[in-house]
Amino acid sequence: MGENRETALVTGASSGMGRETAIRLAEKGFQVIGAARRIDRLNELAEEIQGFVPRQVDLSKPEETEEFCRYLSSLSEPISVLVNNAGYSIRGALEDVSMEAARRIFEVNVFSLIRVTQACIPGMRRLRKGIIVNLSSIVGKFTFPMSGIYAATKYAVEAISDALRLELSPFGIRVVAIRPGPIATEFNEVANQLTGDLMARTDPDYKPIYETAGANTGKMFAGLSVPGPDLIADLIIEAVLSDAPKAVYTAGPFTDDLLAERLKLDDDAFHRFMLEKFGLADLRV
Ligand SMILES: NC(=O)c1ccc[n+]([C@@H]2O[C@H](COP(=O)([O-])OP(=O)(O)OC[C@H]3O[C@@H](n4cnc5c(N)ncnc54)[C@H](OP(=O)(O)O)[C@@H]3O)[C@@H](O)[C@H]2O)c1
């Protein structure tokens, strides 16, 4: 690693918000370790930008995560900026998500985030500075129907961020959660691929529920202008460069309506709001 340059780690740097964040951090003079499975993408990035170190890791495999963490612990210059960004979504009513799929998404979105963070904190403690940026989501605070497992991983990220922010404050280490609404990346395509054909495999009981919720979700997205990953990467850089970053940064669609309602209404009122929103209030099967 270079001299007098702070080191940043971005997980999920091969695509979307992670990629854009890695590019911006390198432009700001950080040495950036970029991790993901698609090493070809990371190698291309290393050719394009100075100070980018590609590392291949599959964060769904605990033994690979461990090996990656051993590498992180062996660095002579500690990581002072950690962006826990790697993640994905799957959809489906709870009954339609296999335990294998549920375990795997928790492994990537939550357990690997915990493990990588554990590997980076000792270096930050030595420095008595640093910032941890965790990619949550608007669904870190409420859930869409047929999306509970993914939302559960982001609720977990919120809790971890809240606890860490308290625990690490005395060391001068800052912890930020990023709560994007829908952002145009490969995220949706990956979710579609991993979810597969829900209508083909669900019990007929669920079909009207999927259809109704799906049609209403379609209405919510109709004509919506979905921003690109730059919006979120810029926010992450703002947080990283700030002496006093906010606890949470929120941006993108549905932050002014759905998320704002969640933060305003009590649990029962929000439940009724969501039933209406997704056309489920009067549906009986
Ligand atoms: N896009 C949205 O609408 C949205 C909204 C709110 C929050 N988020 C969150 O934002 C983060 C970034 O998502 P994105 O929208 O930028 O999606 P994306 O374009 O699909 O990028 C996801 C990144 O995660 C990496 N990743 C996935 N599984 C991995 C694994 N097993 N091991 C290592 N890396 C893995 C991918 O790399 P490889 O495939 O090369 O491994 C990729 O670099 C995620 O945590 C997501 O939950 C997204």
The ligand as a Gaussian input file, in Angstrom:
#p B3LYP/6-31G(d) Opt

LIG

0 1
 N      -30.405000      -0.762000      -5.908000
 C      -31.321000      -0.552000      -4.981000
 O      -32.491000      -0.276000      -5.305000
 C      -30.948000      -0.589000      -3.521000
 C      -31.743000       0.132000      -2.615000
 C      -31.413000       0.118000      -1.271000
 C      -30.293000      -0.560000      -0.832000
 N      -29.526000      -1.261000      -1.724000
 C      -28.334000      -1.952000      -1.204000
 O      -27.180000      -1.343000      -1.769000
 C      -26.111000      -2.290000      -1.853000
 C      -25.506000      -2.287000      -3.246000
 O      -26.478000      -2.696000      -4.170000
 P      -26.496000      -2.228000      -5.705000
 O      -27.822000      -1.621000      -5.927000
 O      -25.289000      -1.454000      -6.034000
 O      -26.540000      -3.669000      -6.398000
 P      -25.581000      -4.370000      -7.480000
 O      -25.318000      -3.466000      -8.639000
 O      -26.235000      -5.685000      -7.757000
 O      -24.215000      -4.602000      -6.684000
 C      -24.124000      -5.528000      -5.644000
 C      -22.667000      -5.777000      -5.294000
 O      -22.626000      -6.748000      -4.239000
 C      -21.695000      -7.758000      -4.591000
 N      -22.067000      -9.055000      -4.043000
 C      -23.259000      -9.696000      -4.122000
 N      -23.173000     -10.932000      -3.620000
 C      -21.876000     -11.091000      -3.212000
 C      -21.142000     -12.162000      -2.628000
 N      -21.705000     -13.360000      -2.396000
 N      -19.834000     -11.979000      -2.347000
 C      -19.230000     -10.793000      -2.602000
 N      -19.866000      -9.753000      -3.170000
 C      -21.172000      -9.901000      -3.471000
 C      -21.741000      -7.812000      -6.116000
 O      -20.516000      -8.325000      -6.623000
 P      -20.321000      -9.742000      -7.377000
 O      -21.645000     -10.108000      -7.987000
 O      -19.232000      -9.487000      -8.363000
 O      -19.906000     -10.661000      -6.275000
 C      -21.889000      -6.333000      -6.461000
 O      -20.636000      -5.721000      -6.532000
 C      -26.701000      -3.631000      -1.411000
 O      -26.384000      -3.855000      -0.059000
 C      -28.211000      -3.415000      -1.558000
 O      -28.943000      -4.242000      -0.680000
 C      -29.819000      -1.280000      -3.052000

